Amino acid sequence: MTEKNAAPPDLAARGRKFWRETTGQFELAPPEMEILKEVCRTLDNLDQLAAAIATEGAMVSGSTGQPVVNPALTEARGQRLTLHRLAVPSSQTIRAKRAAASRWRGHQTDAQKRAAIRTAN
């Protein structure tokens, strides 16, 4: 692994593993590397929350001793949603890309136009 693809030092086991597998398989642009960092951190957060839930259980004592849902369950749900939003492009994004591709199909870029002019002369 090259130095530029080294995992951030704050990642735990699952985040480092995902980082290695992803950077080993794909060449990522800098913005994609930033998203990958957040995906890896989210995976690590989910592991920490799962450990807390395994230790404390799904129900914990509330402020007056009443049983309440473990807040780690709620946070884990939020982290899963974050992971999904980071890792899976939204259907709206996909539709927008398809619409743009459809609008520009058949159009030439400026570079293509210049090349065509050069070959015509």
N, C-alpha and C positions, 0 to 999 in steps of 0.2 A: 504494500500500500504506500502510495506516495505521501509525502508530508502534507501536501495540500488537501488530501483526503483523510487525514488522521481524524479520528473521532474526537469530539469535544471532551475535555477532561472531566466534565461534570456528569457524564452519562454513566448509568449503572449497567449491569450485565445485559439485560434485554435490549436496552437502547444501543449499546455498543455492538451487539450482535446484528441488530437490524441495520445499523450504520454500515458495518463491514459488508453485509450481504448486498445492500443497495448500491454502495459505491463500487463494489467489485463487479457488479453486473451492468451498471448504467454510468454514462458520462453526464453529469448534471451541471447545469448552468448555475452561476452564483445565486440567483433567486431561488432555484430549486434546492440548493444546498441549505439555505435558510429554512425552507419548509421542512426539509429532512431533519434538521436539528430539532425543530419543534415536535415533529412526529416522534422522534426518539425520546425526547423528554416526556412526552405524553404517555408513551408506553411505560417508561420508568415510573411515572406517577401512578398509573393504573396498577402496577405491581405493588407499590407501597400501600395503596388503598386496599388491595386484595389481602395483603398481609394483616393490615389493621382489622379488616372485617373478619378474617379467620381467627384472629386473637380475641376480639371483643364480641363477635357474633353480630347478627343482623339487628338485634335489639339491644339498646343500652339504657342506662338509667338517666332520666331527665333531671332537671334542676330540683324538682321536689321528690325525686325517687320514682316517678312514674316511668313505665317502659315507653321508650320512643325508638323510632327507627334510627339506626346508626347513621350519623351524618356522612360517614365515609361512603355509604351506599349512594346517597344523593350526589356526592362529589364524583364518584366513579361514573355515574350516569353522565354527568357533565363532561368528564374527561373523554368518555367514549364518543360523545357527540362532537367534541373538539377534534378527536382523531379522525372521525368520519369526514368532517368538513375540510381538514387539512389534506387528507389522502385521496378523497374521491371527488372528482370534479362534479359540480352541480349540473343537473340537466339543463338549467338555464344557460350556463356557460357553454355546454356542448351545443345547444341550439343556436346560440349566438355565433359560435365558430362556423357552424354549418351554413347559417344565413350569410355570413360574410364571404365564405368560400363560394357560395352560389352567386352572390352579387358580382364578385370579381372574376368568375370563371370566364375565360376568353379574353380578358384584359391583359395587356402586356405591361411589364414593369418598365420604368425609364431605362434601365440597363438593357432590357430586351429591345426596346425601340432604337436605342443608339446602335446596338449591334446590327440590327436590321438595316439601318441607314448606311453603316460602314460597308456591309456586304453588298448593298445595292450600288454603291459608288465605285 
